[in-house]
Amino acid sequence: MRDGSSAGPDAAMHLGTEVAGYESLLKLLRDEQDALRSADVDALERIAQSKLTLVYHLQDLGAVRARALADALFAMGYHPETIAVCAMLADKDIAGVIAAMRPRVDRWLVAPLPGPRGAGGERMRDALLAAGVSAAAVRVCADVAHALDIARETAGEADRIVVFGSFLTVGAALTADVQGPARRDQPPRHDRS
């Protein structure tokens, strides 16, 4: 709705990335976002403190922003492999984003986004194959959390994981990162008083 009132579940998903309580994580992400916006190579390198580099791109991606992200990844220097965790909204320029990111990504872990605007994992895979990405380099995952788990499990210590496509993608990955795979696999507890 244009009057500022709630637009339903989609609006709630866009607003709630479930990281509000993690101030230090948010500061790191703000620093990373500023570095990506300005393509500040020194700031990007300071952010990547561990051997395994994990980059979250905090903006909905179109072809122009994807090219800027690809340029920033190039400026970060050598990583043996770059693994993409990507999920996008169906009404975004999926082909343009793939064209921009393809030269910088070695493996693609794609996932569906929830809701009526979310692109399915198969649609993402089909777009990658149509762009000339090898079928062996593409894996469709059940969701973003599963894709991030696979990326972490298969990445070498000097590799880079890039999470991008939508605020929803990053929100799901951040939530998964905070929860960790063991916590996500446990059934919810129902405490009784």
C-alpha positions in Angstrom: 0.0 0.0 0.0 1.2 3.5 -0.8 -0.1 5.1 2.4 2.8 3.5 4.5 0.6 0.8 6.1 1.7 -2.8 6.1 1.7 -4.6 2.8 1.4 -8.0 4.3 3.8 -10.9 4.6 6.1 -9.8 1.7 6.7 -6.5 3.5 7.5 -8.3 6.7 10.0 -10.5 5.0 11.7 -7.5 3.5 11.9 -5.7 6.8 12.8 -8.6 9.0 16.2 -10.1 8.4 16.3 -11.4 11.9 19.7 -9.8 12.8 18.5 -6.9 14.9 20.1 -8.3 18.1 23.5 -8.8 16.5 25.0 -5.2 16.6 28.6 -6.3 16.0 27.6 -8.3 13.0 25.6 -5.4 11.6 28.5 -3.1 12.0 30.7 -5.5 10.1 28.1 -5.7 7.4 27.7 -1.9 7.2 31.4 -1.6 6.8 31.4 -4.2 4.1 28.5 -2.6 2.3 30.2 0.8 2.3 33.4 -0.9 1.0 31.5 -2.6 -1.8 29.6 0.6 -2.7 32.9 2.5 -3.0 34.9 -0.5 -4.3 37.4 0.3 -1.4 39.8 -2.6 -1.8 41.7 -1.9 1.5 38.4 -1.9 3.4 37.3 -5.2 1.8 40.6 -6.8 2.6 40.4 -5.7 6.3 36.9 -7.2 6.5 38.1 -10.6 5.2 40.0 -11.6 8.4 39.7 -15.3 8.1 41.3 -17.6 5.5 37.8 -18.4 4.1 36.3 -15.1 2.9 32.6 -14.8 3.2 31.1 -11.7 1.4 27.5 -10.7 1.9 26.1 -8.2 -0.6 23.4 -6.3 1.1 21.5 -4.8 -1.9 18.9 -6.2 -4.3 21.0 -6.9 -7.3 20.5 -5.6 -10.8 23.0 -5.8 -13.6 24.7 -2.5 -12.7 25.2 -3.4 -9.0 26.3 -6.9 -10.1 29.0 -5.4 -12.3 30.1 -3.3 -9.3 30.2 -6.4 -7.1 32.1 -8.3 -9.7 34.7 -5.5 -10.0 35.0 -5.4 -6.2 35.6 -9.2 -6.1 38.2 -8.9 -8.7 39.9 -6.1 -6.7 40.0 -8.3 -3.6 42.7 -10.4 -5.2 43.2 -14.1 -5.8 41.1 -16.8 -4.3 41.4 -20.3 -5.7 37.6 -20.6 -6.0 34.7 -18.3 -5.7 31.4 -20.0 -4.7 28.2 -18.1 -5.2 25.2 -18.6 -2.9 22.5 -16.9 -5.0 18.7 -16.5 -4.9 16.8 -13.8 -6.6 13.4 -12.3 -7.0 11.7 -13.4 -10.3 11.1 -9.8 -11.4 14.8 -8.9 -11.2 17.3 -9.0 -14.1 18.5 -12.6 -13.5 20.2 -12.9 -16.8 22.0 -9.5 -16.4 23.2 -10.4 -12.9 24.5 -13.8 -14.2 26.3 -12.1 -17.1 28.0 -9.7 -14.7 29.0 -12.3 -12.1 29.8 -15.3 -14.4 33.5 -14.3 -14.9 34.0 -14.1 -11.1 32.2 -17.2 -9.9 33.5 -20.8 -10.2 30.5 -22.7 -8.6 26.9 -21.6 -8.2 24.7 -22.8 -5.3 21.2 -21.5 -6.2 18.1 -21.6 -4.1 14.5 -20.5 -4.3 13.2 -17.4 -2.5 9.9 -17.7 -0.7 6.8 -15.9 -1.7 5.1 -15.1 -5.0 8.0 -12.9 -6.3 10.7 -15.5 -5.5 12.5 -17.1 -8.4 12.7 -20.9 -8.1 16.0 -22.7 -7.9 15.3 -24.4 -11.3 14.7 -21.1 -12.9 18.0 -19.8 -11.6 19.7 -23.0 -12.8 18.1 -22.7 -16.3 19.3 -19.1 -16.6 22.8 -20.1 -15.6 22.9 -22.9 -18.2 21.5 -20.5 -20.8 24.3 -18.2 -20.0 26.9 -20.9 -20.7 27.7 -21.9 -17.2 28.6 -25.6 -17.0 25.9 -27.9 -15.5 28.7 -29.3 -13.3 29.2 -25.9 -11.8 25.5 -25.4 -10.8 23.7 -27.0 -7.9 20.1 -26.3 -6.9 19.6 -26.3 -3.1 16.4 -26.5 -1.0 17.0 -23.0 0.5 19.6 -20.4 1.1 20.6 -21.9 4.5 21.3 -25.3 2.8 23.3 -23.6 0.0 25.4 -21.8 2.6 26.0 -25.0 4.5 27.2 -26.7 1.3 29.4 -23.8 0.4 31.1 -23.9 3.8 31.5 -27.7 3.7 33.0 -27.7 0.2 35.1 -24.5 0.3 38.8 -24.7 0.7 40.4 -22.5 3.4 41.5 -19.9 0.8 38.3 -19.9 -1.2 35.6 -17.2 -1.2 31.9 -17.5 -0.7 29.7 -14.7 -2.0 26.1 -14.4 -0.9 24.0 -12.2 -3.2 20.8 -11.7 -5.1 18.4 -10.0 -2.7 18.0 -8.7 0.8 16.0 -11.9 1.4 18.9 -14.0 0.3 21.3 -12.2 2.7 18.8 -12.2 5.5 18.3 -16.0 5.2 22.1 -16.5 5.0 22.8 -14.3 8.1 20.1 -16.1 10.0 21.6 -19.5 9.0 25.1 -18.3 9.9 24.0 -17.2 13.3 22.0 -20.4 14.0 24.5 -22.8 12.6 23.6 -26.1 10.9 23.2 -28.1 14.2 20.7 -25.6 15.6 18.6 -25.5 12.4 18.4 -29.3 12.3 17.0 -29.6 15.8 13.2 -29.6 16.1 11.8 -26.5 17.8 11.6 -26.7 21.6 8.3 -26.2 23.3 9.0 -25.4 26.9 6.1 -26.0 29.2 5.8 -24.1 32.4 
